[in-house]
Amino acid sequence: MLITRGKSLQDALWESVYRFTKDRGIKNYDDLAAIPTPKQRANVLKRVDRTKDPVRFAKAWTDNFAGNKFGQAATHRTKLMNRIERGAGNPCLLLLIGLPASMVTFDAAKVEQLGEDDVAADDGSEP
């Protein structure tokens, strides 16, 4: 059994991340709870701070985040179907489930910061 992003979810991911960014008023890295890697930060700020055709932070961050986290992975539906059609997985029975874009919802709930009790200890043990 393989559960992965369906076509509609894959196609809607960038827009969903961008909407989240705009709805939450994320305008710079100070507005984000998680600290990105130096490379991710540099890639975004390079586009935001450039002299010619600068990009707003929300769009530059969304491009970077969606591309890094939800890019065309081997388990994405389209690539998965290409492998199946080539015969990968034979003679095993396969149950493939593609999650639809309709499963992504937005609500007015406030995003709460994690407290110390919510974060796992550095040694990997449960909090």
The first five atom37 places (N, CA, C, CB, O) and aatype in JSON, in Angstrom:
{
  "aatype": [12, 10, 9, 16, 1, 7, 11, 15, 10, 5, 3, 0, 10, 17, 6, 15, 19, 18, 1, 13, 16, 11, 3, 1, 7, 9, 11, 2, 18, 3, 3, 10, 0, 0, 9, 14, 16, 14, 11, 5, 1, 0, 2, 19, 10, 11, 1, 19, 3, 1, 16, 11, 3, 14, 19, 1, 13, 0, 11, 0, 17, 16, 3, 2, 13, 0, 7, 2, 11, 13, 7, 5, 0, 0, 16, 8, 1, 16, 11, 10, 12, 2, 1, 9, 6, 1, 7, 0, 7, 2, 14, 4, 10, 10, 10, 10, 9, 7, 10, 14, 0, 15, 12, 19, 16, 13, 3, 0, 0, 11, 19, 6, 5, 10, 7, 6, 3, 3, 19, 0, 0, 3, 3, 7, 15, 6, 14],
  "atom_mask": [
    [1, 1, 1, 1, 1],
    [1, 1, 1, 1, 1],
    [1, 1, 1, 1, 1],
    [1, 1, 1, 1, 1],
    [1, 1, 1, 1, 1],
    [1, 1, 1, 0, 1],
    [1, 1, 1, 1, 1],
    [1, 1, 1, 1, 1],
    [1, 1, 1, 1, 1],
    [1, 1, 1, 1, 1],
    [1, 1, 1, 1, 1],
    [1, 1, 1, 1, 1],
    [1, 1, 1, 1, 1],
    [1, 1, 1, 1, 1],
    [1, 1, 1, 1, 1],
    [1, 1, 1, 1, 1],
    [1, 1, 1, 1, 1],
    [1, 1, 1, 1, 1],
    [1, 1, 1, 1, 1],
    [1, 1, 1, 1, 1],
    [1, 1, 1, 1, 1],
    [1, 1, 1, 1, 1],
    [1, 1, 1, 1, 1],
    [1, 1, 1, 1, 1],
    [1, 1, 1, 0, 1],
    [1, 1, 1, 1, 1],
    [1, 1, 1, 1, 1],
    [1, 1, 1, 1, 1],
    [1, 1, 1, 1, 1],
    [1, 1, 1, 1, 1],
    [1, 1, 1, 1, 1],
    [1, 1, 1, 1, 1],
    [1, 1, 1, 1, 1],
    [1, 1, 1, 1, 1],
    [1, 1, 1, 1, 1],
    [1, 1, 1, 1, 1],
    [1, 1, 1, 1, 1],
    [1, 1, 1, 1, 1],
    [1, 1, 1, 1, 1],
    [1, 1, 1, 1, 1],
    [1, 1, 1, 1, 1],
    [1, 1, 1, 1, 1],
    [1, 1, 1, 1, 1],
    [1, 1, 1, 1, 1],
    [1, 1, 1, 1, 1],
    [1, 1, 1, 1, 1],
    [1, 1, 1, 1, 1],
    [1, 1, 1, 1, 1],
    [1, 1, 1, 1, 1],
    [1, 1, 1, 1, 1],
    [1, 1, 1, 1, 1],
    [1, 1, 1, 1, 1],
    [1, 1, 1, 1, 1],
    [1, 1, 1, 1, 1],
    [1, 1, 1, 1, 1],
    [1, 1, 1, 1, 1],
    [1, 1, 1, 1, 1],
    [1, 1, 1, 1, 1],
    [1, 1, 1, 1, 1],
    [1, 1, 1, 1, 1],
    [1, 1, 1, 1, 1],
    [1, 1, 1, 1, 1],
    [1, 1, 1, 1, 1],
    [1, 1, 1, 1, 1],
    [1, 1, 1, 1, 1],
    [1, 1, 1, 1, 1],
    [1, 1, 1, 0, 1],
    [1, 1, 1, 1, 1],
    [1, 1, 1, 1, 1],
    [1, 1, 1, 1, 1],
    [1, 1, 1, 0, 1],
    [1, 1, 1, 1, 1],
    [1, 1, 1, 1, 1],
    [1, 1, 1, 1, 1],
    [1, 1, 1, 1, 1],
    [1, 1, 1, 1, 1],
    [1, 1, 1, 1, 1],
    [1, 1, 1, 1, 1],
    [1, 1, 1, 1, 1],
    [1, 1, 1, 1, 1],
    [1, 1, 1, 1, 1],
    [1, 1, 1, 1, 1],
    [1, 1, 1, 1, 1],
    [1, 1, 1, 1, 1],
    [1, 1, 1, 1, 1],
    [1, 1, 1, 1, 1],
    [1, 1, 1, 0, 1],
    [1, 1, 1, 1, 1],
    [1, 1, 1, 0, 1],
    [1, 1, 1, 1, 1],
    [1, 1, 1, 1, 1],
    [1, 1, 1, 1, 1],
    [1, 1, 1, 1, 1],
    [1, 1, 1, 1, 1],
    [1, 1, 1, 1, 1],
    [1, 1, 1, 1, 1],
    [1, 1, 1, 1, 1],
    [1, 1, 1, 0, 1],
    [1, 1, 1, 1, 1],
    [1, 1, 1, 1, 1],
    [1, 1, 1, 1, 1],
    [1, 1, 1, 1, 1],
    [1, 1, 1, 1, 1],
    [1, 1, 1, 1, 1],
    [1, 1, 1, 1, 1],
    [1, 1, 1, 1, 1],
    [1, 1, 1, 1, 1],
    [1, 1, 1, 1, 1],
    [1, 1, 1, 1, 1],
    [1, 1, 1, 1, 1],
    [1, 1, 1, 1, 1],
    [1, 1, 1, 1, 1],
    [1, 1, 1, 1, 1],
    [1, 1, 1, 1, 1],
    [1, 1, 1, 0, 1],
    [1, 1, 1, 1, 1],
    [1, 1, 1, 1, 1],
    [1, 1, 1, 1, 1],
    [1, 1, 1, 1, 1],
    [1, 1, 1, 1, 1],
    [1, 1, 1, 1, 1],
    [1, 1, 1, 1, 1],
    [1, 1, 1, 1, 1],
    [1, 1, 1, 0, 1],
    [1, 1, 1, 1, 1],
    [1, 1, 1, 1, 1],
    [1, 1, 1, 1, 1]
  ],
  "atom_positions": [
    [[0.85, -1.16, 0.0], [0.0, 0.0, 0.0], [0.9, 1.23, 0.0], [-0.97, 0.0, 1.22], [1.87, 1.31, 0.75]],
    [[0.56, 2.17, -0.85], [1.31, 3.42, -0.91], [0.33, 4.57, -0.92], [2.24, 3.46, -2.15], [-0.54, 4.65, -1.78]],
    [[0.48, 5.46, 0.04], [-0.36, 6.65, 0.12], [0.53, 7.84, -0.24], [-1.01, 6.83, 1.55], [1.58, 8.04, 0.37]],
    [[0.1, 8.61, -1.22], [0.91, 9.72, -1.71], [0.01, 10.87, -2.11], [1.79, 9.27, -2.89], [-1.22, 10.78, -2.02]],
    [[0.62, 11.95, -2.56], [-0.16, 13.09, -3.04], [-0.79, 12.72, -4.37], [0.74, 14.36, -3.19], [-0.12, 12.23, -5.28]],
    [[-2.09, 12.96, -4.47], [-2.77, 12.78, -5.74], [-2.48, 13.95, -6.65], [0.0, 0.0, 0.0], [-1.89, 14.94, -6.22]],
    [[-2.88, 13.86, -7.9], [-2.61, 14.91, -8.88], [-3.18, 16.25, -8.44], [-3.18, 14.52, -10.23], [-2.49, 17.27, -8.52]],
    [[-4.43, 16.26, -7.97], [-5.04, 17.54, -7.6], [-4.31, 18.18, -6.4], [-6.52, 17.35, -7.27], [-4.17, 19.4, -6.34]],
    [[-3.87, 17.35, -5.46], [-3.13, 17.88, -4.32], [-1.76, 18.4, -4.75], [-2.96, 16.8, -3.23], [-1.36, 19.48, -4.33]],
    [[-1.06, 17.65, -5.58], [0.24, 18.1, -6.07], [0.1, 19.43, -6.82], [0.87, 17.03, -7.0], [0.91, 20.34, -6.64]],
    [[-0.92, 19.52, -7.66], [-1.13, 20.74, -8.44], [-1.5, 21.94, -7.57], [-2.22, 20.52, -9.48], [-1.22, 23.08, -7.94]],
    [[-2.11, 21.69, -6.41], [-2.6, 22.77, -5.55], [-1.63, 23.14, -4.42], [-3.92, 22.38, -4.96], [-1.9, 24.08, -3.68]],
    [[-0.52, 22.43, -4.27], [0.36, 22.66, -3.12], [0.94, 24.06, -3.07], [1.47, 21.66, -3.14], [0.93, 24.69, -2.01]],
    [[1.45, 24.56, -4.18], [2.06, 25.89, -4.16], [1.04, 26.92, -3.71], [2.63, 26.26, -5.55], [1.32, 27.75, -2.85]],
    [[-0.15, 26.86, -4.3], [-1.19, 27.83, -3.95], [-1.6, 27.7, -2.48], [-2.41, 27.63, -4.85], [-1.87, 28.71, -1.83]],
    [[-1.64, 26.48, -1.96], [-1.99, 26.28, -0.55], [-0.94, 26.86, 0.38], [-2.18, 24.78, -0.26], [-1.27, 27.5, 1.37]],
    [[0.33, 26.64, 0.07], [1.42, 27.19, 0.9], [1.39, 28.72, 0.82], [2.8, 26.65, 0.44], [1.56, 29.4, 1.84]],
    [[1.18, 29.26, -0.37], [1.14, 30.71, -0.54], [-0.04, 31.31, 0.24], [1.02, 31.08, -2.04], [0.11, 32.33, 0.9]],
    [[-1.2, 30.65, 0.16], [-2.36, 31.13, 0.9], [-2.09, 31.11, 2.41], [-3.6, 30.28, 0.58], [-2.43, 32.06, 3.11]],
    [[-1.48, 30.04, 2.89], [-1.12, 29.95, 4.3], [-0.21, 31.13, 4.68], [-0.42, 28.6, 4.6], [-0.42, 31.76, 5.72]],
    [[0.78, 31.41, 3.85], [1.73, 32.5, 4.1], [1.0, 33.84, 4.18], [2.81, 32.53, 3.01], [1.24, 34.64, 5.08]],
    [[0.12, 34.09, 3.22], [-0.62, 35.35, 3.2], [-1.61, 35.43, 4.36], [-1.35, 35.51, 1.86], [-1.69, 36.46, 5.03]],
    [[-2.38, 34.35, 4.59], [-3.38, 34.35, 5.67], [-2.74, 34.58, 7.03], [-4.14, 33.04, 5.67], [-3.35, 35.22, 7.89]],
    [[-1.55, 34.07, 7.25], [-0.87, 34.2, 8.54], [-0.02, 35.47, 8.63], [0.0, 32.98, 8.78], [0.62, 35.71, 9.65]],
    [[0.0, 36.28, 7.56], [0.75, 37.53, 7.58], [2.25, 37.33, 7.65], [0.0, 0.0, 0.0], [2.95, 38.14, 8.25]],
    [[2.75, 36.27, 7.04], [4.19, 36.0, 7.06], [4.86, 36.88, 6.01], [4.49, 34.47, 6.79], [4.67, 36.7, 4.81]],
    [[5.64, 37.85, 6.5], [6.28, 38.81, 5.6], [7.8, 38.73, 5.63], [5.84, 40.2, 5.95], [8.48, 39.32, 4.79]],
    [[8.33, 37.99, 6.59], [9.79, 37.84, 6.69], [10.09, 36.65, 7.6], [10.47, 39.16, 7.24], [9.17, 36.03, 8.15]],
    [[11.36, 36.34, 7.76], [11.74, 35.17, 8.56], [11.4, 35.33, 10.03], [13.21, 34.92, 8.41], [11.22, 34.33, 10.73]],
    [[11.31, 36.55, 10.52], [10.94, 36.75, 11.92], [9.52, 36.26, 12.2], [11.07, 38.24, 12.29], [9.18, 35.92, 13.33]],
    [[8.68, 36.23, 11.14], [7.31, 35.78, 11.3], [7.17, 34.25, 11.28], [6.46, 36.37, 10.21], [6.09, 33.73, 11.54]],
    [[8.24, 33.56, 10.98], [8.2, 32.09, 10.92], [8.65, 31.5, 12.25], [9.09, 31.56, 9.77], [9.57, 32.02, 12.89]],
    [[8.0, 30.42, 12.67], [8.37, 29.77, 13.92], [9.65, 28.96, 13.74], [7.24, 28.86, 14.41], [10.48, 28.92, 14.65]],
    [[9.82, 28.32, 12.6], [11.0, 27.48, 12.35], [12.07, 28.3, 11.64], [10.63, 26.22, 11.51], [11.76, 29.15, 10.8]],
    [[13.31, 28.04, 11.97], [14.41, 28.76, 11.33], [14.88, 27.93, 10.13], [15.59, 29.02, 12.33], [15.22, 26.75, 10.3]],
    [[14.91, 28.51, 8.94], [15.36, 27.77, 7.76], [16.88, 27.6, 7.77], [14.92, 28.48, 6.48], [17.59, 28.23, 8.56]],
    [[17.35, 26.76, 6.87], [18.8, 26.58, 6.73], [19.39, 27.85, 6.12], [19.13, 25.33, 5.85], [18.67, 28.62, 5.5]],
    [[20.68, 28.08, 6.3], [21.31, 29.25, 5.68], [21.13, 29.26, 4.15], [22.81, 29.29, 6.03], [20.95, 30.33, 3.56]],
    [[21.18, 28.11, 3.53], [21.02, 28.04, 2.07], [19.6, 28.46, 1.67], [21.31, 26.62, 1.56], [19.43, 29.21, 0.71]],
    [[18.58, 27.96, 2.41], [17.2, 28.34, 2.1], [17.0, 29.84, 2.3], [16.21, 27.55, 3.0], [16.39, 30.5, 1.46]],
    [[17.52, 30.36, 3.39], [17.4, 31.8, 3.67], [18.07, 32.61, 2.56], [18.03, 32.15, 5.04], [17.5, 33.6, 2.09]],
    [[19.25, 32.21, 2.15], [19.98, 32.94, 1.1], [19.22, 32.9, -0.22], [21.38, 32.35, 0.92], [19.16, 33.91, -0.93]],
    [[18.65, 31.75, -0.57], [17.91, 31.64, -1.83], [16.71, 32.58, -1.84], [17.44, 30.2, -2.04], [16.44, 33.23, -2.86]],
    [[16.0, 32.66, -0.74], [14.82, 33.53, -0.67], [15.24, 34.99, -0.69], [14.0, 33.22, 0.59], [14.72, 35.78, -1.48]],
    [[16.17, 35.36, 0.18], [16.57, 36.76, 0.28], [17.24, 37.27, -0.99], [17.51, 36.94, 1.45], [17.17, 38.46, -1.29]],
    [[17.88, 36.39, -1.73], [18.48, 36.76, -3.01], [17.4, 37.29, -3.96], [19.21, 35.53, -3.64], [17.64, 38.26, -4.69]],
    [[16.24, 36.67, -3.94], [15.14, 37.1, -4.81], [14.44, 38.34, -4.25], [14.13, 35.97, -5.0], [14.01, 39.21, -5.01]],
    [[14.33, 38.42, -2.93], [13.63, 39.54, -2.29], [14.46, 40.82, -2.39], [13.34, 39.21, -0.82], [13.91, 41.89, -2.65]],
    [[15.75, 40.71, -2.19], [16.62, 41.89, -2.11], [17.26, 42.32, -3.43], [17.7, 41.62, -1.12], [17.98, 43.32, -3.47]],
    [[17.01, 41.59, -4.5], [17.65, 41.96, -5.78], [17.11, 43.31, -6.28], [17.41, 40.86, -6.84], [15.97, 43.69, -5.99]],
    [[17.94, 43.99, -7.03], [17.59, 45.32, -7.53], [16.58, 45.23, -8.67], [18.85, 46.05, -8.01], [15.61, 45.98, -8.7]],
    [[16.81, 44.31, -9.59], [15.93, 44.17, -10.75], [14.83, 43.14, -10.46], [16.74, 43.75, -12.0], [15.13, 42.0, -10.12]],
    [[13.59, 43.55, -10.59], [12.42, 42.69, -10.39], [12.43, 41.94, -9.06], [12.32, 41.7, -11.52], [12.38, 40.71, -9.06]],
    [[12.5, 42.65, -7.93], [12.45, 41.94, -6.65], [11.1, 41.24, -6.47], [12.71, 42.91, -5.47], [10.1, 41.66, -7.04]],
    [[11.1, 40.19, -5.67], [9.91, 39.39, -5.42], [9.51, 39.6, -3.96], [10.15, 37.87, -5.74], [10.37, 39.67, -3.09]],
    [[8.21, 39.7, -3.7], [7.75, 39.82, -2.3], [8.15, 38.57, -1.53], [6.21, 40.04, -2.24], [8.24, 37.48, -2.08]],
    [[8.38, 38.76, -0.24], [8.84, 37.66, 0.61], [7.9, 36.46, 0.54], [8.98, 38.12, 2.05], [8.37, 35.33, 0.39]],
    [[6.59, 36.68, 0.64], [5.62, 35.57, 0.66], [5.77, 34.7, -0.58], [4.19, 36.11, 0.75], [5.73, 33.47, -0.47]],
    [[5.93, 35.3, -1.74], [6.06, 34.52, -2.98], [7.41, 33.81, -3.04], [5.9, 35.43, -4.2], [7.47, 32.63, -3.39]],
    [[8.49, 34.51, -2.7], [9.82, 33.89, -2.75], [9.92, 32.74, -1.76], [10.91, 34.95, -2.45], [10.47, 31.68, -2.08]],
    [[9.39, 32.93, -0.56], [9.44, 31.86, 0.45], [8.57, 30.68, 0.02], [8.98, 32.39, 1.82], [8.97, 29.53, 0.18]],
    [[7.38, 30.97, -0.52], [6.5, 29.9, -0.97], [7.16, 29.1, -2.09], [5.16, 30.47, -1.46], [7.11, 27.87, -2.07]],
    [[7.77, 29.77, -3.05], [8.48, 29.07, -4.14], [9.52, 28.12, -3.56], [9.15, 30.08, -5.1], [9.6, 26.95, -3.94]],
    [[10.31, 28.64, -2.63], [11.4, 27.85, -2.05], [10.86, 26.69, -1.21], [12.3, 28.73, -1.2], [11.31, 25.56, -1.36]],
    [[9.9, 26.97, -0.33], [9.35, 25.95, 0.56], [8.62, 24.87, -0.22], [8.41, 26.59, 1.58], [8.87, 23.68, -0.02]],
    [[7.72, 25.27, -1.1], [6.93, 24.29, -1.87], [7.84, 23.46, -2.77], [5.86, 25.0, -2.72], [7.64, 22.25, -2.91]],
    [[8.83, 24.1, -3.38], [9.75, 23.35, -4.24], [10.6, 22.36, -3.47], [0.0, 0.0, 0.0], [10.82, 21.24, -3.94]],
    [[11.08, 22.76, -2.29], [11.92, 21.87, -1.49], [11.12, 20.75, -0.82], [12.64, 22.66, -0.43], [11.59, 19.61, -0.77]],
    [[9.95, 21.06, -0.33], [9.18, 20.08, 0.44], [8.21, 19.25, -0.4], [8.41, 20.77, 1.5], [7.93, 18.11, -0.05]],
    [[7.71, 19.81, -1.49], [6.67, 19.14, -2.25], [6.99, 19.02, -3.73], [5.37, 19.87, -2.08], [6.09, 18.97, -4.56]],
    [[8.26, 18.98, -4.06], [8.66, 18.85, -5.45], [8.3, 17.49, -6.03], [0.0, 0.0, 0.0], [7.63, 16.69, -5.39]],
    [[8.74, 17.26, -7.22], [8.41, 16.03, -7.94], [9.23, 14.86, -7.4], [8.65, 16.21, -9.45], [10.27, 14.51, -7.97]],
    [[8.76, 14.26, -6.33], [9.42, 13.09, -5.73], [9.02, 11.82, -6.46], [9.08, 12.98, -4.23], [8.05, 11.81, -7.22]],
    [[9.77, 10.77, -6.23], [9.47, 9.48, -6.86], [8.11, 8.94, -6.44], [10.54, 8.47, -6.53], [7.51, 8.15, -7.17]],
    [[7.63, 9.35, -5.28], [6.33, 8.85, -4.82], [5.17, 9.74, -5.24], [6.34, 8.71, -3.32], [4.02, 9.44, -4.93]],
    [[5.46, 10.84, -5.93], [4.38, 11.66, -6.46], [3.6, 10.83, -7.48], [4.93, 12.97, -7.11], [4.19, 10.02, -8.2]],
    [[2.33, 11.02, -7.55], [1.44, 10.19, -8.34], [1.89, 10.03, -9.79], [0.06, 10.76, -8.32], [1.93, 8.91, -10.3]],
    [[2.23, 11.11, -10.45], [2.6, 11.03, -11.87], [3.84, 10.16, -12.07], [2.84, 12.43, -12.43], [3.85, 9.29, -12.94]],
    [[4.87, 10.39, -11.27], [6.09, 9.59, -11.4], [5.83, 8.15, -10.97], [7.23, 10.19, -10.57], [6.37, 7.21, -11.57]],
    [[5.03, 7.97, -9.95], [4.68, 6.63, -9.49], [3.96, 5.86, -10.6], [3.81, 6.69, -8.22], [4.28, 4.7, -10.87]],
    [[3.0, 6.5, -11.24], [2.25, 5.83, -12.31], [3.16, 5.47, -13.48], [1.1, 6.72, -12.8], [2.98, 4.43, -14.11]],
    [[4.13, 6.32, -13.79], [5.1, 5.99, -14.85], [5.87, 4.72, -14.5], [6.09, 7.16, -15.06], [6.09, 3.87, -15.36]],
    [[6.26, 4.58, -13.25], [6.98, 3.37, -12.81], [6.1, 2.14, -12.88], [7.51, 3.55, -11.39], [6.54, 1.08, -13.32]],
    [[4.85, 2.28, -12.46], [3.91, 1.16, -12.49], [3.69, 0.72, -13.93], [2.56, 1.55, -11.81], [3.69, -0.47, -14.23]],
    [[3.49, 1.69, -14.82], [3.25, 1.37, -16.23], [4.46, 0.7, -16.87], [2.9, 2.65, -17.0], [4.31, -0.07, -17.82]],
    [[5.67, 0.96, -16.36], [6.88, 0.29, -16.87], [7.03, -1.11, -16.29], [8.13, 1.12, -16.54], [7.91, -1.87, -16.71]],
    [[6.17, -1.47, -15.32], [6.21, -2.81, -14.75], [6.86, -2.9, -13.39], [0.0, 0.0, 0.0], [7.0, -4.0, -12.85]],
    [[7.25, -1.77, -12.8], [7.84, -1.81, -11.46], [6.79, -2.33, -10.48], [8.36, -0.4, -11.03], [5.62, -1.93, -10.54]],
    [[7.2, -3.2, -9.6], [6.3, -3.73, -8.6], [5.69, -5.07, -8.96], [0.0, 0.0, 0.0], [5.13, -5.75, -8.1]],
    [[5.79, -5.47, -10.22], [5.24, -6.78, -10.62], [6.07, -7.88, -9.98], [5.23, -6.94, -12.18], [7.29, -7.72, -9.92]],
    [[5.52, -8.94, -9.51], [4.13, -9.36, -9.57], [3.34, -9.01, -8.31], [4.05, -10.85, -9.8], [2.3, -9.61, -8.05]],
    [[3.82, -8.05, -7.51], [3.14, -7.69, -6.26], [1.82, -6.98, -6.52], [4.05, -6.8, -5.4], [1.67, -6.23, -7.49]],
    [[0.86, -7.23, -5.65], [-0.38, -6.47, -5.69], [-0.11, -5.12, -5.07], [-1.55, -7.22, -4.95], [0.56, -5.03, -4.03]],
    [[-0.6, -4.09, -5.67], [-0.37, -2.74, -5.18], [-1.7, -2.04, -4.92], [0.47, -1.93, -6.17], [-2.63, -2.13, -5.72]],
    [[-1.77, -1.35, -3.8], [-2.89, -0.49, -3.5], [-2.32, 0.91, -3.43], [-3.64, -0.91, -2.16], [-1.56, 1.23, -2.51]],
    [[-2.68, 1.75, -4.39], [-2.16, 3.1, -4.48], [-3.27, 4.08, -4.15], [-1.58, 3.39, -5.88], [-4.34, 4.04, -4.75]],
    [[-3.01, 4.95, -3.2], [-4.0, 5.94, -2.78], [-3.39, 7.32, -2.98], [-4.43, 5.72, -1.29], [-2.35, 7.65, -2.41]],
    [[-4.06, 8.13, -3.8], [-3.63, 9.51, -4.03], [-4.52, 10.46, -3.27], [0.0, 0.0, 0.0], [-5.73, 10.51, -3.52]],
    [[-3.96, 11.21, -2.34], [-4.73, 12.15, -1.54], [-5.12, 13.36, -2.38], [-3.93, 12.6, -0.29], [-4.28, 13.91, -3.09]],
    [[-6.4, 13.79, -2.32], [-6.87, 14.91, -3.14], [-6.61, 16.26, -2.49], [-8.35, 14.75, -3.42], [-6.38, 16.35, -1.28]],
    [[-6.65, 17.31, -3.29], [-6.46, 18.67, -2.79], [-7.57, 19.06, -1.82], [-6.41, 19.66, -3.95], [-7.35, 19.92, -0.96]],
    [[-8.73, 18.46, -1.94], [-9.86, 18.82, -1.07], [-9.6, 18.51, 0.4], [-11.1, 18.1, -1.52], [-10.34, 18.97, 1.26]],
    [[-8.56, 17.74, 0.69], [-8.26, 17.43, 2.09], [-7.57, 18.59, 2.81], [-7.39, 16.19, 2.17], [-7.49, 18.6, 4.04]],
    [[-7.08, 19.57, 2.06], [-6.43, 20.73, 2.65], [-7.5, 21.76, 2.97], [-5.33, 21.32, 1.7], [-8.22, 22.21, 2.08]],
    [[-7.59, 22.13, 4.23], [-8.56, 23.14, 4.64], [-7.85, 24.23, 5.43], [-9.69, 22.51, 5.47], [-6.81, 24.01, 6.05]],
    [[-8.44, 25.4, 5.39], [-7.94, 26.53, 6.16], [-9.05, 26.97, 7.08], [-7.46, 27.71, 5.23], [-10.22, 26.98, 6.7]],
    [[-8.69, 27.33, 8.28], [-9.69, 27.83, 9.2], [-9.13, 29.06, 9.91], [-10.11, 26.75, 10.22], [-7.99, 29.47, 9.66]],
    [[-9.92, 29.62, 10.76], [-9.51, 30.83, 11.46], [-8.76, 30.54, 12.75], [-10.71, 31.69, 11.76], [-8.49, 31.45, 13.53]],
    [[-8.42, 29.27, 12.98], [-7.72, 28.92, 14.22], [-6.36, 29.6, 14.28], [-7.56, 27.4, 14.34], [-5.63, 29.65, 13.29]],
    [[-6.05, 30.11, 15.44], [-4.75, 30.75, 15.64], [-3.67, 29.68, 15.68], [-4.75, 31.59, 16.95], [-3.85, 28.63, 16.3]],
    [[-2.56, 29.95, 15.03], [-1.42, 29.04, 15.08], [-0.67, 29.31, 16.36], [-0.49, 29.21, 13.83], [-0.18, 30.42, 16.58]],
    [[-0.59, 28.3, 17.21], [0.05, 28.47, 18.51], [1.5, 28.02, 18.47], [-0.72, 27.7, 19.58], [1.84, 27.03, 17.81]],
    [[2.34, 28.75, 19.17], [3.74, 28.37, 19.28], [3.85, 27.11, 20.13], [4.59, 29.52, 19.88], [3.06, 26.93, 21.06]],
    [[4.8, 26.26, 19.83], [5.05, 25.07, 20.64], [5.71, 25.48, 21.95], [5.92, 24.05, 19.88], [6.57, 26.36, 21.97]],
    [[5.32, 24.82, 23.02], [5.94, 25.04, 24.31], [6.98, 23.96, 24.56], [0.0, 0.0, 0.0], [7.14, 23.04, 23.76]],
    [[7.7, 24.07, 25.67], [8.74, 23.09, 25.99], [8.17, 21.69, 26.1], [9.42, 23.47, 27.29], [8.85, 20.73, 25.73]],
    [[6.95, 21.54, 26.6], [6.34, 20.22, 26.74], [5.97, 19.59, 25.4], [5.11, 20.32, 27.62], [5.76, 18.38, 25.32]],
    [[5.89, 20.42, 24.34], [5.51, 19.92, 23.02], [6.7, 19.44, 22.2], [4.78, 21.0, 22.26], [6.52, 18.75, 21.2]],
    [[7.89, 19.8, 22.6], [9.08, 19.53, 21.8], [9.83, 18.33, 22.38], [10.0, 20.77, 21.75], [10.03, 18.25, 23.6]],
    [[10.24, 17.39, 21.51], [10.98, 16.23, 21.97], [12.34, 16.65, 22.5], [11.14, 15.2, 20.84], [12.91, 17.65, 22.06]],
    [[12.85, 15.89, 23.45], [14.17, 16.15, 24.02], [15.25, 15.9, 22.99], [14.41, 15.28, 25.26], [15.04, 15.16, 22.03]],
    [[16.41, 16.54, 23.18], [17.51, 16.39, 22.23], [17.98, 14.95, 22.08], [18.66, 17.26, 22.66], [18.54, 14.6, 21.04]],
    [[17.78, 14.12, 23.09], [18.26, 12.74, 23.02], [17.28, 11.84, 22.26], [18.49, 12.2, 24.41], [17.51, 10.63, 22.19]],
    [[16.2, 12.41, 21.7], [15.25, 11.64, 20.91], [14.14, 11.03, 21.73], [0.0, 0.0, 0.0], [13.21, 10.45, 21.16]],
    [[14.2, 11.15, 23.06], [13.13, 10.59, 23.88], [11.89, 11.45, 23.79], [13.59, 10.46, 25.33], [11.95, 12.62, 23.39]],
    [[10.78, 10.9, 24.16], [9.52, 11.64, 24.14], [9.53, 12.68, 25.23], [8.3, 10.68, 24.3], [10.21, 12.51, 26.25]],
    [[8.79, 13.79, 25.04], [8.73, 14.83, 26.08], [8.0, 14.34, 27.31], [8.05, 16.09, 25.55], [7.86, 15.09, 28.28]]
  ]
}
